[in-house]
Amino acid sequence: MAGIALITGAGSGIGRASALALADAGWSLALAGRRLQRLEETGEAARAKGAEAVAIEADVRDAVAVERLFAEAETRFGRLDLLFNNAGTGAPPKPLEDLTPDEWRRVVDVNLTGAFLCTQGAFRLMKRQTPRGGRIINNGSISAHAPRPNSAPYTATKHAITGLTRSTSLDGRAFDIACGQIDIGNAATPLTARMAQGVPQADGRLAPEPLMDVDDVARAIVYMAGLPLTANVQFLTVMATAMPFIGRG
């Protein structure tokens, strides 16, 4: 199955890799994010694969911007079959009591409120289009199950994403809207490059951690996206095999 996909945070990392893998699988793409130049680079690479792709500048924290995003995607493609809620951020790794309210709110606004606003936009479109329905994939994190030191805002929002995934699955069921979540551990992107040099462990040590190819994550997204709406991957974990997750803490 292929159709129309909207990917947030599509300008780099997991978002870009997933967009290009979906392009290979025949999907048309609405690429959303705050940095238009990076989105255009993703779009150019997708079009080189033969896919139709449009870059749409949008800040998922802004309800008006999200409304415009979905309106533009509908105008361009006429419908939406897949939303990948991928945009995310973290706070500086500092002791919990030293985090500022603004640092906390920024993570909540991007990771949780942004996913909620985009889910609303997808619901409105998927309910009224013909044929109705579609799929939403939320980018969670294994950190919601085993947090890293000094990561309270990120971990809290990823716990909340799991709740949003479950509620979205339930509320979308009657309208042929499926929702699943992918929890990712140590995909190699510019944001995770430091892990090879050493990151804090629960016992206070700094230790390097293995990484996996981000394209392995992208292939998992394509698998989840390609299922018929009669089937759904509710939760999927993909991680670097040797990373300290099982037994972490």
MODA-V331497 format. One record per residue. N is the residue number from 1. RES is the residue in one small letter. NEAR is the number of other ideal C-beta (glycine too) atoms within 10 Angstrom. Layout:
BEGIN
[[N RES NEAR] [N RES NEAR]]
END
This chain:
BEGIN
[[1 m 13] [2 a 16] [3 g 17] [4 i 22] [5 a 31] [6 l 30] [7 i 29] [8 t 29] [9 g 28] [10 a 32] [11 g 25] [12 s 17] [13 g 20] [14 i 24] [15 g 28] [16 r 26] [17 a 23] [18 s 31] [19 a 31] [20 l 21] [21 a 22] [22 l 27] [23 a 25] [24 d 15] [25 a 19] [26 g 14] [27 w 25] [28 s 20] [29 l 27] [30 a 29] [31 l 29] [32 a 31] [33 g 24] [34 r 18] [35 r 14] [36 l 15] [37 q 9] [38 r 19] [39 l 28] [40 e 16] [41 e 16] [42 t 25] [43 g 25] [44 e 11] [45 a 15] [46 a 26] [47 r 14] [48 a 11] [49 k 15] [50 g 9] [51 a 21] [52 e 15] [53 a 27] [54 v 20] [55 a 23] [56 i 22] [57 e 18] [58 a 28] [59 d 17] [60 v 27] [61 r 19] [62 d 16] [63 a 14] [64 v 10] [65 a 17] [66 v 23] [67 e 15] [68 r 15] [69 l 23] [70 f 23] [71 a 13] [72 e 16] [73 a 27] [74 e 19] [75 t 9] [76 r 14] [77 f 18] [78 g 11] [79 r 16] [80 l 23] [81 d 22] [82 l 26] [83 l 31] [84 f 27] [85 n 29] [86 n 27] [87 a 24] [88 g 25] [89 t 16] [90 g 21] [91 a 21] [92 p 10] [93 p 13] [94 k 12] [95 p 9] [96 l 12] [97 e 6] [98 d 9] [99 l 17] [100 t 11] [101 p 7] [102 d 8] [103 e 15] [104 w 16] [105 r 14] [106 r 16] [107 v 22] [108 v 18] [109 d 17] [110 v 22] [111 n 27] [112 l 20] [113 t 18] [114 g 27] [115 a 27] [116 f 19] [117 l 23] [118 c 25] [119 t 23] [120 q 14] [121 g 23] [122 a 25] [123 f 19] [124 r 14] [125 l 21] [126 m 24] [127 k 15] [128 r 11] [129 q 16] [130 t 7] [131 p 10] [132 r 14] [133 g 15] [134 g 27] [135 r 28] [136 i 26] [137 i 26] [138 n 23] [139 n 24] [140 g 28] [141 s 26] [142 i 20] [143 s 21] [144 a 18] [145 h 17] [146 a 16] [147 p 19] [148 r 18] [149 p 14] [150 n 18] [151 s 18] [152 a 17] [153 p 23] [154 y 22] [155 t 19] [156 a 18] [157 t 28] [158 k 26] [159 h 16] [160 a 18] [161 i 24] [162 t 17] [163 g 10] [164 l 20] [165 t 23] [166 r 14] [167 s 13] [168 t 25] [169 s 17] [170 l 10] [171 d 13] [172 g 21] [173 r 12] [174 a 8] [175 f 13] [176 d 15] [177 i 22] [178 a 24] [179 c 26] [180 g 20] [181 q 26] [182 i 24] [183 d 21] [184 i 25] [185 g 24] [186 n 22] [187 a 21] [188 a 20] [189 t 17] [190 p 8] [191 l 14] [192 t 20] [193 a 10] [194 r 11] [195 m 17] [196 a 13] [197 q 10] [198 g 12] [199 v 18] [200 p 14] [201 q 15] [202 a 12] [203 d 8] [204 g 7] [205 r 9] [206 l 9] [207 a 12] [208 p 11] [209 e 19] [210 p 15] [211 l 18] [212 m 19] [213 d 12] [214 v 20] [215 d 14] [216 d 15] [217 v 24] [218 a 22] [219 r 17] [220 a 19] [221 i 28] [222 v 19] [223 y 14] [224 m 21] [225 a 23] [226 g 17] [227 l 14] [228 p 9] [229 l 15] [230 t 7] [231 a 9] [232 n 15] [233 v 16] [234 q 12] [235 f 13] [236 l 16] [237 t 15] [238 v 17] [239 m 18] [240 a 20] [241 t 9] [242 a 11] [243 m 16] [244 p 17] [245 f 19] [246 i 8] [247 g 6] [248 r 15] [249 g 11]]
END
